[in-house]
Amino acid sequence: MKRTEKLDIHPSLKKYFGYDTFRPLQEDIIHNVLDKRDTLVIMPTGGGKSLCFQIPALVFDGLTIVISPLIALMKDQVDGLNANGISASFFNSSQDPKTQQTILEQVALKTLKLLYVAPESLSFLSQILNEECISCIAVDEAHCISSWGHDFRPSYQRLGFLKETLPNTPIIALTATADKATRQDIKAQLCIPEADQFISSFDRANISLDVRVGLDRMKKIGDFVKNNSNESGIIYCLSRKTTEQVASKLKSLGHSAEAYHAGLDFIERSAVQDAFICDKIKIVCATVAFGMGIDKSNVRYVIHYNMPKNIEGYYQEIGRGGRDGLEAKAILFHSYADVIQLRKFASGAVNEKVQIAKLERMQQFSEASSCRRKILLSYFGEMLDKNCGNCDICKNPPQFVDGTVIAQKALSTLFRAKEKEAIGGIIDVLRGAQNTHVLDHGLNTLATYGIGRDLSWAHWQQYIIQLINQGFAEVAFHKNNALELTPLSHDVLFKGRQVKLTLPVDRTFVAKKTKDSKRQAKNKTNPIGLFEHLRKHRAFIAAEKNIAAYLIFNDVSLKEMEKHMPRTEQDMLNISGVGAHKMDTYGASFLTEINAYINQSNRGEKDTFSSSYKLYKEGLSVEEIAKKRELQPTTIISHLCKIYLEGKPVDLNEFVSDEEITQVKEAKEILENPVELKKYFVFLEGLIDYGKIRIALTLLEKG
């Protein structure tokens, strides 16, 4: 198909979304759709998939239909578009006939640009499914169409009729996770075999990856949440019961948490989701259905209480953290109990072999001793040249030791227990336990009983899991998960084969004490920073309007406001994420807050300058003033310089020589009057310190 002349889509990007530039691949994808070409987009969560069909929707004359898997998610998507000044709505079975008819009338009048529908609701839209009305179809969460994917939904498999009904209408299919087999299946099922394919980088470098053995996980989660009490997070669990238990425990510890699962009715689930989106609750303990399609940008951590069933699901779920590009944490707990449970779930499934194979890859990722991100990216066909530096393995490389004796003790116990005991039973024998199971089965009579008392139960568990991973033992899932020997076991027991094991790592969640936190601990009366001030203001507006806080401005925009402190409307429009509609709606309010904050800070500065000046008049030296006020000498010098410029009597010449003033003056002329002191310092080869440079510039300024 002949390509059309490219439209300038940047004005729409700035006007409606407040961004000056596109993210990687977005612009190419949008032009591909505008050329009415079928398109498959594989882009990580938070990578900007939605923009790839939202901007074409603004350009096309007709309606763009967006197919989304869950009714509960549509309102969030539509609210976000409406907040940006884009006309959008959703159509589903939960609406009354009058509301549905109003929406259809809006479509007929061409006042809507986007309409979100569940696949089950398409049958109610037959009267508008024609090419005079529909300009584009977006199939979101497209992996749901494939039985090879991780979230297969039969209702998606009926979407192939769309291409037959609308052969000239471009279809754009989008998903965050799809391996090669799933990608091919998506195109086949949607009848778009020639679709152009765009695969973005899967690397979400802002998300730190941390994987831990699932021992005492509730305590560890409690500690982590305590250290991150002001942040939003999601905790994923395998079962409904576990979500309720974890939420109940966190609430008993004083945290704002709720459970979310399919056992709750629609109203209860919606209430939890809305409260989380609007920051009314901080933590949702949920099954994996939660979070799909939610564009909450400020989720700062995602915790997996249990190991996920495959890497695609894990990747998509951790991607719900840090969508704004700021730092986020992904913490995964895993155990053999998780593996056993997930194998049971897969048993008897139509694609059982596929599910088991993907589970094994997930297990290998969880138990790896090399860079996690490398493993994760390689699964999706993307290679990382070097270790990421932002995962638990990179931050705490495992220490390998000679584990031959440990292996011999464990494998000998397997042999003597006639390969009928699971991990727990083997460890009980090694540690000389006297519980009912050991005594009833005569395990206390084995020759290896008690030979491993020197190691803790937890360390034995980690060592045995390593032996399994290295092929020295295997789990017989069909025999109550008994551990059995392998051909390699014989070499260790009888041929002196050496075994390398990594030392168990017991890590706890400890909040890092930064310089700022130490300073705040000394002086709890310190005013909050502008970012927190604006976040509180945003929360107030969100509560008043009953909308999600991030729909006003996301955290990235607030941090830019803190950095650049816009004072005018034009300054505000230069902030990333501030489009024309949001400027009209919220800009004046935020400018008022920023200006008030700056004025208050200036008053505070005057107070602190006065304190320094008072001590100076008492005859104290700069060093003595700094010590008394617990500040740096350079800070005191800056105070004295500002006081001098205000016309108060300060003898700055006592701190700097005439020769040094001359040198700074020459540097100022040659460097063309730079603001940064560092440029002077470098030019003068460090011969004049920063304090004297500041004083010399002050004297030169006043002449």
C-alpha positions in Angstrom: 0.0 0.0 0.0 1.3 3.4 -0.9 2.3 5.6 2.0 0.6 8.9 2.4 2.4 12.1 3.1 3.2 12.3 6.8 1.1 14.6 8.9 2.6 16.7 11.6 1.2 15.0 14.7 3.4 16.8 17.2 0.8 19.6 17.8 -1.7 17.0 19.0 0.9 15.4 21.2 1.6 18.7 22.9 -2.0 20.0 23.0 -3.7 16.9 24.4 -0.9 15.1 26.3 1.6 17.9 27.1 4.6 16.1 25.7 7.2 17.6 23.3 8.6 14.4 21.9 7.4 10.9 21.3 8.9 7.8 22.9 10.7 5.2 20.8 8.6 3.7 18.0 5.5 5.7 18.9 5.7 8.1 15.9 6.4 5.3 13.4 3.5 3.3 14.7 1.1 6.2 14.6 2.0 7.0 11.0 1.6 3.3 10.1 -1.9 3.4 11.5 -2.7 6.7 9.8 -1.7 5.0 6.5 -4.5 2.5 7.3 -2.1 -0.4 7.7 -2.8 -3.3 10.1 -0.3 -3.1 12.9 0.9 -5.3 15.8 2.6 -3.5 18.7 4.6 -5.2 21.4 5.5 -2.5 23.9 6.1 -2.8 27.6 3.7 -1.6 30.2 4.3 2.1 30.7 5.9 2.4 27.2 3.0 4.4 25.8 1.0 1.9 23.8 -2.3 3.8 24.2 -0.9 6.9 22.5 -0.4 4.7 19.4 -4.2 4.6 18.7 -5.3 7.7 20.6 -3.5 10.2 18.4 -4.7 8.4 15.2 -8.2 8.6 16.7 -7.9 12.4 16.9 -6.8 12.6 13.2 -9.4 10.2 11.7 -12.8 11.5 10.8 -14.7 8.6 12.2 -14.8 6.6 15.4 -12.0 4.5 16.9 -13.2 1.4 18.7 -11.0 0.1 21.5 -11.6 -3.5 22.6 -10.6 -3.9 26.2 -10.9 -7.2 28.3 -12.4 -5.9 31.5 -15.4 -3.6 32.0 -13.9 -2.3 35.3 -10.9 -0.9 33.4 -12.8 1.2 30.8 -13.8 4.0 33.1 -10.2 4.6 34.1 -9.1 4.8 30.4 -12.0 7.1 29.5 -11.5 9.4 32.5 -7.8 9.8 31.4 -8.8 10.9 27.9 -11.6 13.2 29.1 -9.1 14.8 31.5 -6.9 15.6 28.4 -9.9 17.2 26.6 -10.5 14.2 24.3 -14.1 13.0 23.8 -14.3 9.3 24.7 -16.8 7.0 26.3 -17.3 3.3 27.0 -20.1 0.9 26.1 -20.9 -2.3 28.1 -23.6 -4.5 29.6 -23.5 -2.7 33.0 -25.1 0.4 31.5 -28.9 1.0 31.2 -30.5 1.1 27.8 -31.0 4.9 27.9 -27.2 5.4 28.5 -26.4 3.0 25.7 -28.7 4.9 23.3 -27.2 8.2 24.2 -23.7 6.8 23.4 -25.0 5.5 20.0 -26.4 8.9 19.2 -23.0 10.5 20.0 -21.4 8.1 17.6 -24.0 9.0 14.9 -23.3 12.7 15.5 -19.5 12.1 15.3 -19.0 13.8 18.7 -17.0 10.8 20.0 -13.5 10.0 19.0 -12.9 6.8 21.0 -15.4 4.2 22.3 -14.1 1.4 24.6 -16.0 -1.9 24.5 -15.6 -5.4 25.9 -15.5 -8.1 23.2 -18.8 -9.5 24.5 -20.5 -6.1 23.8 -19.6 -5.9 20.1 -22.8 -7.7 19.2 -24.8 -4.7 20.5 -23.0 -2.4 18.2 -23.8 -4.1 14.9 -25.7 -0.9 13.7 -22.4 1.1 13.7 -20.0 -1.5 12.6 -19.6 -0.1 9.1 -16.7 1.7 7.3 -18.7 5.0 7.1 -18.7 5.1 10.9 -15.5 3.3 12.0 -12.1 4.6 11.1 -9.9 2.3 13.3 -10.1 -0.7 15.6 -7.6 -1.1 18.5 -7.4 -4.5 20.2 -5.8 -3.8 23.6 -4.3 -6.6 25.7 -4.1 -8.6 22.4 -2.3 -11.6 24.1 -5.7 -12.6 25.4 -6.6 -13.9 22.0 -3.9 -16.6 22.0 -4.0 -19.9 23.9 -0.2 -19.7 23.8 -0.4 -16.5 25.8 -0.6 -16.1 29.5 -4.1 -14.7 29.9 -6.2 -16.5 27.2 -9.8 -15.4 27.0 -12.2 -17.3 24.6 -14.3 -14.2 24.0 -11.2 -12.7 22.2 -11.1 -15.5 19.7 -14.3 -14.3 18.1 -12.7 -11.0 17.0 -11.6 -12.3 13.6 -15.0 -11.3 12.2 -13.9 -7.6 12.4 -11.5 -7.8 9.5 -14.1 -9.6 7.4 -16.8 -7.0 8.3 -14.4 -4.0 7.9 -11.8 -5.1 5.4 -10.5 -1.5 4.7 -10.4 -0.4 8.4 -6.9 -0.7 10.0 -6.6 -2.9 13.1 -3.9 -2.2 15.6 -3.3 -5.0 18.1 -1.3 -4.1 21.2 0.2 -6.0 24.1 3.0 -5.7 26.6 4.0 -9.4 26.5 4.0 -11.8 23.6 6.6 -14.3 22.6 7.1 -15.3 18.9 4.4 -18.0 19.0 1.9 -15.7 20.6 2.6 -12.9 18.1 2.0 -15.2 15.2 -1.2 -16.4 16.8 -2.5 -12.9 17.4 -2.1 -12.0 13.7 -3.8 -15.3 12.6 -6.7 -15.0 15.0 -7.4 -11.4 14.0 -7.1 -12.2 10.3 -4.3 -9.6 9.8 -1.4 -11.9 8.7 0.4 -9.1 6.9 0.3 -6.7 9.8 3.4 -4.6 10.3 5.1 -5.5 13.5 6.7 -3.1 15.9 8.6 -4.5 18.9 9.9 -2.0 21.5 12.6 -2.6 24.0 11.4 -4.7 26.9 14.0 -3.1 29.3 12.3 -1.2 32.1 15.5 0.0 33.7 13.7 2.1 36.3 12.3 -1.1 37.9 14.7 -2.8 40.3 14.3 -6.6 40.4 14.5 -8.5 43.6 13.8 -12.3 44.1 13.8 -14.0 47.5 13.1 -17.4 48.9 9.6 -17.4 50.4 10.5 -17.8 54.0 8.8 -15.6 56.6 7.5 -13.5 53.7 4.7 -11.8 55.6 7.2 -10.3 58.1 9.4 -9.2 55.3 6.5 -7.6 53.4 5.4 -5.9 56.6 8.9 -4.4 57.1 9.0 -3.2 53.5 5.6 -1.6 53.6 6.5 0.1 56.8 9.6 1.7 55.1 7.4 2.7 52.2 4.3 3.8 54.0 3.6 6.8 51.8 3.8 4.9 48.5 1.3 3.0 46.4 1.9 -0.7 45.8 0.3 -3.9 44.6 0.8 -7.3 46.2 -0.1 -10.3 43.9 -1.2 -13.6 45.5 -2.1 -17.0 44.0 -5.4 -17.5 45.8 -8.3 -15.4 46.9 -7.8 -16.6 50.5 -4.2 -15.3 50.5 -5.2 -11.9 49.2 -7.6 -11.5 52.2 -5.1 -12.8 54.7 -2.3 -10.5 53.5 -4.6 -7.5 53.4 -6.0 -8.3 56.9 -2.5 -8.6 58.3 -1.3 -5.3 56.8 -4.4 -3.5 58.1 -3.7 -4.9 61.6 -0.3 -3.3 61.3 -1.9 0.0 60.6 -1.5 0.1 56.8 -4.1 1.1 54.2 -4.8 -2.1 52.4 -7.7 -4.0 50.7 -8.1 -7.4 48.9 -9.3 -7.7 45.3 -10.3 -11.0 43.7 -13.0 -12.6 41.5 -14.9 -13.8 44.6 -16.0 -10.2 45.4 -19.0 -8.8 43.5 -18.6 -6.2 40.8 -19.5 -3.3 43.1 -16.9 -4.4 45.8 -14.1 -4.8 43.2 -14.9 -1.5 41.6 -14.8 0.2 44.9 -11.4 -1.2 45.8 -10.0 -0.3 42.3 -11.4 3.3 42.4 -10.1 3.8 45.9 -6.6 2.7 44.9 -6.6 4.8 41.7 -7.7 7.8 43.7 -5.0 7.2 46.4 -7.6 6.6 49.1 -6.0 3.3 49.8 -2.2 2.6 49.4 -2.0 -1.1 48.9 -4.1 -3.7 46.9 -3.6 -7.4 47.7 -4.9 -9.0 44.6 -5.1 -12.0 42.2 -3.5 -11.4 38.8 -6.7 -10.1 37.3 -6.1 -6.7 39.0 -4.2 -4.0 37.3 -4.7 -4.8 33.7 -5.2 -1.6 31.8 -5.0 0.6 34.8 -2.9 3.6 34.0 -2.0 4.6 37.6 1.4 6.1 37.1 2.6 6.3 40.7 2.7 2.6 41.8 6.1 2.5 43.4 6.3 -1.2 44.1 4.9 -4.6 43.0 5.3 -7.6 45.3 4.6 -11.2 44.2 3.7 -13.1 47.4 3.8 -16.2 45.3 5.7 -17.1 42.1 3.8 -16.3 38.9 2.9 -19.1 36.5 5.0 -17.7 33.6 7.5 -15.0 32.7 5.0 -13.1 30.5 2.6 -12.6 33.4 5.4 -11.7 35.8 6.7 -9.1 33.3 3.3 -7.6 32.7 2.5 -7.4 36.4 5.8 -5.8 37.5 5.3 -3.3 34.6 2.4 -1.8 36.6 5.0 -0.2 38.8 6.9 2.9 37.8 4.8 3.7 34.7 5.9 7.3 35.1 9.5 6.4 34.6 10.5 7.1 38.2 12.1 4.4 40.3 10.0 1.4 41.3 10.7 -2.0 43.0 9.6 -5.5 41.9 9.9 -8.0 44.7 9.2 -11.7 44.1 9.0 -14.4 46.8 9.1 -18.0 45.6 9.0 -21.5 47.1 8.6 -25.1 46.0 5.0 -25.0 47.4 4.3 -22.4 44.7 5.7 -24.6 42.0 3.6 -27.6 43.2 0.4 -25.5 43.3 1.0 -24.0 39.8 1.6 -27.5 38.4 -1.8 -28.5 39.8 -3.4 -25.5 38.2 -1.9 -26.5 34.8 -2.8 -30.2 35.1 -5.5 -31.2 32.6 -5.4 -27.8 30.7 -5.8 -27.9 27.0 -2.3 -26.5 26.6 -0.8 -28.3 29.7 2.6 -28.9 28.1 2.9 -25.2 27.2 1.9 -24.1 30.6 4.4 -26.5 32.3 7.2 -25.4 30.0 6.6 -21.8 30.8 6.3 -22.5 34.5 9.7 -24.2 34.4 11.2 -21.1 32.7 9.7 -18.9 35.5 11.2 -21.3 38.1 14.6 -21.0 36.4 14.4 -17.2 36.5 13.5 -17.3 40.2 16.3 -19.6 41.2 19.0 -18.1 39.0 22.4 -16.8 40.2 23.1 -14.4 37.3 21.7 -11.0 36.3 17.9 -11.2 36.4 17.3 -8.6 33.8 19.5 -10.4 31.3 17.4 -13.5 31.8 14.1 -11.6 31.6 15.0 -9.7 28.4 16.5 -12.8 26.7 13.1 -14.5 27.1 11.7 -11.9 24.8 14.5 -12.1 22.4 16.4 -9.0 23.6 20.0 -9.3 24.6 21.6 -7.1 27.2 25.4 -6.5 26.7 26.2 -6.1 30.3 24.8 -6.8 33.7 22.0 -4.4 34.7 23.3 -3.3 38.1 19.7 -3.0 39.3 18.7 -6.5 40.4 19.4 -8.4 43.6 22.1 -10.6 41.9 24.0 -7.6 40.5 23.8 -5.7 43.9 24.7 -8.8 46.0 26.6 -11.3 43.8 26.3 -14.8 45.3 29.3 -16.4 46.9 30.2 -19.9 45.6 31.6 -22.4 48.1 32.6 -26.1 48.0 29.3 -27.7 48.9 30.3 -31.3 48.3 29.9 -32.5 51.9 26.6 -30.7 52.2 25.4 -32.4 49.0 26.7 -35.8 50.2 24.7 -35.5 53.4 21.5 -34.5 51.7 21.7 -37.1 48.9 22.7 -39.9 51.3 19.6 -39.0 53.3 17.5 -39.3 50.1 18.9 -42.7 49.5 18.4 -44.0 53.0 14.8 -42.6 53.1 14.2 -44.8 49.9 13.4 -41.6 47.9 10.0 -41.3 49.5 10.4 -38.0 51.4 9.7 -34.4 50.2 12.1 -31.6 51.0 10.6 -31.0 54.5 11.0 -34.6 55.5 14.7 -34.8 54.3 15.5 -31.6 56.2 13.8 -32.9 59.4 16.0 -36.0 59.2 19.2 -34.0 58.6 18.4 -31.7 61.6 17.4 -34.5 63.9 13.7 -33.4 64.3 11.5 -35.4 66.7 8.1 -34.6 65.2 5.3 -37.1 64.6 6.1 -37.7 61.0 9.8 -38.5 61.7 9.0 -40.8 64.6 6.0 -42.6 63.0 8.0 -43.4 59.9 11.1 -44.5 61.8 13.2 -41.8 60.1 15.0 -41.2 63.4 16.7 -44.6 62.9 18.5 -43.6 59.7 22.3 -43.3 59.8 22.1 -39.7 58.6 19.7 -38.6 61.3 20.9 -35.4 62.9 24.1 -35.0 60.8 23.0 -31.6 59.6 22.2 -29.9 62.9 24.8 -27.3 62.3 22.7 -25.7 59.6 19.4 -24.0 60.0 16.2 -25.3 58.4 16.1 -22.4 56.0 19.6 -22.9 54.8 19.1 -26.6 54.2 16.1 -25.7 52.1 18.0 -23.3 50.0 20.9 -25.8 49.5 18.6 -28.6 48.5 16.8 -26.4 46.0 20.2 -25.6 44.5 20.9 -29.4 44.2 17.6 -29.8 42.4 18.4 -26.9 40.1 21.8 -28.4 39.2 20.3 -31.8 38.5 21.6 -33.7 41.5 18.0 -34.5 42.6 14.5 -34.2 41.2 11.0 -33.7 42.4 8.6 -36.5 41.7 5.4 -34.4 41.5 3.3 -37.6 40.9 4.6 -39.1 44.2 3.6 -36.5 46.7 6.6 -34.4 45.7 9.1 -36.9 46.9 12.8 -36.2 46.2 14.5 -38.7 44.0 18.1 -39.3 43.0 19.5 -38.8 39.5 22.4 -40.3 37.6 24.5 -37.3 38.8 23.7 -38.2 42.4 25.7 -41.4 42.0 28.8 -39.4 41.0 28.6 -37.2 44.1 28.0 -40.1 46.5 30.5 -42.6 45.1 32.9 -40.9 42.7 33.9 -37.8 44.6 32.3 -35.4 42.2 32.6 -31.8 43.5 29.5 -29.6 44.0 29.5 -25.8 44.0 26.8 -24.1 46.0 26.1 -20.5 46.8 25.9 -19.3 50.3 22.3 -18.5 51.4 21.6 -14.8 51.6 19.3 -13.6 54.3 18.3 -10.1 53.3 15.9 -7.7 55.1 14.3 -4.6 53.9 16.2 -1.7 55.4 15.4 1.9 54.5 18.5 3.7 53.3 19.2 6.8 55.4 20.0 9.5 53.0 21.6 12.8 53.9 18.1 14.4 53.6 16.5 11.9 55.9 19.2 12.4 58.5 18.8 16.1 58.3 15.0 15.8 58.7 15.5 13.6 61.7 17.5 16.3 63.3 15.0 19.0 62.5 11.5 17.7 62.2 10.1 21.2 61.8 11.7 21.6 58.3 9.1 22.6 55.7 8.1 19.9 53.2 9.6 20.2 49.7 7.7 21.7 46.7 7.0 18.2 45.3 5.2 17.0 48.5 3.5 20.4 48.7 2.1 20.0 45.2 1.3 16.3 45.8 -0.9 17.4 48.7 -2.6 20.1 46.6 -3.2 17.5 43.9 -4.7 15.1 46.4 -7.1 17.8 47.6 -8.3 18.6 44.0 -8.6 14.8 43.3 -10.7 14.2 46.4 -12.9 17.2 45.6 -13.5 16.0 42.0 -13.5 12.3 43.0 -10.9 11.4 40.3 -7.5 9.8 40.3 -4.7 12.1 41.3 -2.5 11.2 38.4 -5.3 12.3 36.0 -4.5 15.9 37.1 -0.7 15.7 36.8 1.5 12.7 37.3 4.5 12.6 39.6 7.0 13.3 36.8 5.2 16.6 36.0 5.2 17.5 39.7 8.9 16.8 40.0 9.6 19.0 36.9 7.5 21.8 38.6 9.7 21.4 41.7 12.9 21.6 39.6 11.9 24.5 37.3 9.4 26.3 39.5 7.3 27.8 36.7 6.0 31.3 37.5 3.9 32.0 34.4 1.4 30.2 32.1 4.1 29.8 29.4 6.5 28.4 32.0 3.9 25.9 33.0 3.2 24.8 29.4 6.9 24.0 29.1 6.5 21.3 31.8 6.2 17.8 30.5 2.7 16.5 30.8 1.0 19.9 30.8 -1.2 20.2 27.7 -3.5 23.0 26.8 -6.6 21.4 28.4 -4.9 20.7 31.7 -3.4 24.1 31.7 -6.8 25.7 31.3 -8.3 23.3 34.0 -5.5 23.2 36.6 -2.7 25.5 35.6 -3.7 28.6 37.5 -4.3 26.7 40.7 -0.9 25.1 40.6 0.9 28.3 39.7 -0.7 29.9 42.7 0.6 27.2 44.9 4.1 27.4 43.4 4.3 31.1 43.7 3.1 31.0 47.3 5.6 28.3 48.1 8.5 30.4 46.6 7.4 33.5 48.5 7.2 31.5 51.8 10.6 30.0 51.1 12.0 33.5 50.5 10.7 34.6 53.8 12.3 31.6 55.4 15.6 32.4 53.7 15.5 35.9 55.2 15.0 34.5 58.7 18.0 32.2 58.3 20.1 35.0 56.8 19.2 37.1 59.8 20.4 34.4 62.2 23.8 34.2 60.4 24.1 37.9 60.3 23.4 38.3 64.0 26.2 35.8 64.9 28.5 37.6 62.4 27.9 40.9 64.2 28.7 39.2 67.5 32.2 38.6 66.1 32.1 34.9 65.3 34.1 33.6 62.3 32.5 31.9 59.3 33.6 28.5 60.7 32.3 29.3 64.2 28.9 30.4 62.7 28.7 27.2 60.6 29.4 25.0 63.6 26.9 26.8 65.8 24.2 26.6 63.1 25.1 23.0 61.9 25.6 24.3 58.3 28.4 24.3 55.8 30.9 27.3 55.8 30.0 27.9 52.1 26.3 28.3 53.1 27.2 30.9 55.7 29.3 32.7 53.1 26.3 32.8 50.7 24.2 34.3 53.5 26.7 37.0 54.1 26.9 37.8 50.4 23.2 38.2 50.1 23.1 40.4 53.2 25.9 42.5 51.7 23.9 43.0 48.5 21.0 44.2 50.6 23.2 47.0 51.8 24.0 45.9 55.3 27.5 46.4 56.7 29.5 43.2 56.0 33.2 43.4 55.3 33.6 40.8 52.6 37.1 42.0 51.7 38.4 40.3 54.8 37.7 36.9 53.2 39.4 37.5 49.8 42.5 39.3 48.5 42.6 42.0 45.8 44.6 39.6 43.6 41.9 36.9 43.9 39.2 39.3 43.0 41.2 40.3 39.9 41.6 36.7 38.8 37.9 36.0 39.2 37.1 39.2 37.2 39.3 38.0 34.3 37.7 34.6 34.4 34.2 36.2 34.3 35.1 38.2 31.2 36.7 35.2 29.4 33.9 32.8 30.3 31.3 35.4 29.4 29.7 35.7 32.8 28.6 32.2 33.6 26.2 31.5 36.5 27.8 28.2 37.7 30.6 28.6 40.2 32.1 25.3 39.0 33.1 26.9 35.7 35.1 29.5 37.5 36.6 26.9 39.8 37.7 24.7 36.9 39.0 27.7 34.9 41.1 28.8 37.9 42.4 25.2 38.2 41.1 25.0 41.8 43.5 27.6 43.1 40.6 29.7 44.5 37.9 27.9 46.5 34.2 28.2 45.9 33.6 30.5 48.9 36.1 33.0 47.7 34.8 32.9 44.2 31.3 33.6 45.4 32.6 36.6 47.6 34.6 38.0 44.7 31.6 37.8 42.3 29.4 39.6 44.9 31.9 42.4 45.3 32.2 42.7 41.5 28.4 42.8 41.2 28.0 45.7 43.6 31.0 47.4 42.1 
